[in-house]
Amino acid sequence: MRTIELTSGSLNLEDALDLASHDNIILKATDGREFVLAEMDNFDREIELTRKDQELMNLLDQRSKERGVLTIRQARQQLGLL
């Protein structure tokens, strides 16, 4: 899996689709958001390839450990308001 940093005019849609037809890619927007682009031709095959993609599995594992929700009390503590 490759990561491609998107900048103004760096990659058009056709080029991105062509790249994704050979290997799954991560598109990283200038604001930091990331998107996965993968060709979908056979769902079972895609699941198998995804599970074998260690870089993606590591990314998903890392993301799953991130704390996504704070209580009001926790937010105030982190901001030093308590």
C-alpha positions as CSV (number, residue, x, y, z in Angstrom):
1,M,0.0,0.0,0.0
2,R,1.3,3.4,-1.0
3,T,0.5,6.8,0.6
4,I,0.2,9.7,-1.8
5,E,0.2,13.2,-0.4
6,L,-2.4,15.3,-2.3
7,T,-1.3,18.8,-3.3
8,S,-2.9,21.1,-5.8
9,G,-2.8,19.4,-9.1
10,S,-0.6,16.5,-7.9
11,L,-2.9,13.7,-9.0
12,N,-6.0,13.5,-11.2
13,L,-8.8,11.0,-10.7
14,E,-7.8,8.8,-13.6
15,D,-4.2,8.5,-12.4
16,A,-5.4,7.7,-8.9
17,L,-7.7,4.9,-10.3
18,D,-4.9,3.6,-12.4
19,L,-2.6,3.4,-9.4
20,A,-5.4,1.7,-7.3
21,S,-5.8,-0.9,-10.0
22,H,-2.3,-2.2,-9.2
23,D,-2.2,-1.7,-5.5
24,N,-4.4,-0.1,-2.8
25,I,-3.4,3.5,-2.0
26,I,-3.9,5.9,0.8
27,L,-4.7,9.4,-0.3
28,K,-3.6,12.0,2.2
29,A,-5.4,15.4,1.9
30,T,-3.6,18.7,2.6
31,D,-5.7,19.0,5.8
32,G,-4.4,15.6,7.1
33,R,-7.5,13.5,6.4
34,E,-6.7,10.1,4.8
35,F,-8.7,8.0,2.4
36,V,-8.2,4.4,1.1
37,L,-8.6,3.8,-2.6
38,A,-8.9,0.2,-3.7
39,E,-10.2,-1.6,-6.7
40,M,-13.3,-3.7,-5.9
41,D,-13.5,-6.6,-8.3
42,N,-14.1,-9.5,-6.0
43,F,-15.2,-9.0,-2.4
44,D,-13.7,-12.2,-1.0
45,R,-10.4,-11.4,-2.8
46,E,-10.4,-7.8,-1.4
47,I,-10.9,-9.1,2.2
48,E,-8.0,-11.5,1.7
49,L,-5.7,-8.8,0.3
50,T,-6.7,-6.4,3.0
51,R,-6.0,-8.9,5.8
52,K,-2.5,-9.5,4.2
53,D,-1.7,-5.8,4.1
54,Q,0.3,-5.4,7.2
55,E,0.7,-1.7,6.8
56,L,-3.1,-1.2,6.8
57,M,-3.6,-3.7,9.6
58,N,-1.0,-1.7,11.7
59,L,-2.8,1.6,10.9
60,L,-6.2,0.1,11.8
61,D,-4.8,-1.3,15.0
62,Q,-3.3,2.1,15.9
63,R,-6.5,3.9,15.2
64,S,-8.6,1.4,17.2
65,K,-6.5,2.3,20.3
66,E,-7.1,6.0,20.0
67,R,-9.6,7.4,22.6
68,G,-12.3,9.0,20.7
69,V,-14.7,10.2,23.4
70,L,-14.0,12.3,26.5
71,T,-16.4,13.1,29.3
72,I,-16.9,16.8,30.1
73,R,-14.9,16.2,33.3
74,Q,-12.0,14.7,31.4
75,A,-12.0,17.5,28.8
76,R,-11.9,20.1,31.6
77,Q,-9.1,18.3,33.4
78,Q,-7.0,18.2,30.2
79,L,-7.6,21.9,29.7
80,G,-6.7,22.6,33.3
81,L,-10.1,24.0,34.1
82,L,-10.6,21.7,37.2
